[in-house]
């Protein structure tokens, strides 16, 4: 199954972004394809949080999927982008969602 994952979980909601990380890892282990992980709104802060970043790096390498930070949220929260993340707009999310079998959102 091809999955697109949306993460809107704020950085201070540790348990919730950890659940998202476990979901991505478990889905990969079960043979699913992670097409894209899209960090939207306050979720961009979860992407670059110092405790979350090493696991996101590992998951990006393992899955080979796109790890996109919403470009508008990046500007709003003044986040610096570095690999494995790239900036992307909602159009990229819509395209990935259309091509996925399922879209899973963590809020």
N, C-alpha and C positions, 0 to 999 in steps of 0.2 A: 504494500500500500504506500502511496506517495503522500507525504504529510507536509503541510505548511503550518508553522507554529507562530502565533502572535503573542508577544509578551508586553503587557502594560503594567506589570507589577513594579511598584516603587522600590527603591533600594532598601528602604527601612523595613520592608516586608520580607525578611530573610527566608522564612519558611516557604513562602509562596514562590520566590524565584528559585529556591532549591528544588521545589516540586517540579518546576518547569525543566530544570536541568536533569533531574531523574527521569522525567518523561522522555526527553530527547534521547538520553542514553539507553533507556529500556526499549524504546521503539527501535532504535538502531540495532540493539542486541537481538530483537525479535525478527529482524530482517526487513523492517520497513525503511523506506527512503525518506530522508529529511531533505526536502527540496529547499526550504527557506525557513530561517528563524528571523522574524521581523520584530524589532524592538520599537514600540510605539509609545508616544507620550512619556510619562515618567519611567517607562520601561528602559529607556536609554541609559538611565542612571543605574539600573540593575545590571546592564551589560558591562559597564566599566567600573562597577564597585570592586574595590580591591580584594574582597573575599570571593567574589563571583568570577572575576576575570580569568584565573587559571583554568577553571573548569570549562568556561565558554571557549577558551583557546583549544583545549583538548577535544571538546565536542565538535568544534569546527573542523579540526584535523580529521577526526574519526568519521564524521558524516560526509564531508565533502560538499555540504550544502552551503547556500549563501547565508551569511549572517549580516543582516542589514539594520542600520540604525536610521530611523525616520529622520530625514533631512530637516524638516521643520522643528522637530523636537531637539535635534542636535543644536540648532541655532538658539532655540528658546532656553535650553539648559546649559548652553555654552560648553558642550562636551567636545573634547578633542578625539578625533577618530584615528585609530591605529588598527593594524591587522590583528585579528582576522575580520574585523568589521569594515564595512563600507557604507557610505551614505546612500540612501535610496528613498524614493518618494512612494506615495500610496499607489501609484500606477504599477510599480514593481510588485507590491503586495498583491494587488488585484490579479496581475498576470500569474503569479505563483499560486494564488488561491484557485484560479480557474483551471490550472493544470494539475492541481492536487486532487487526490481522492477524498481527503478530509482536511479541514482546517480546525486547529485546536487553539484556543485562546486562554491565556492565563492573565487574570486581572487582579 
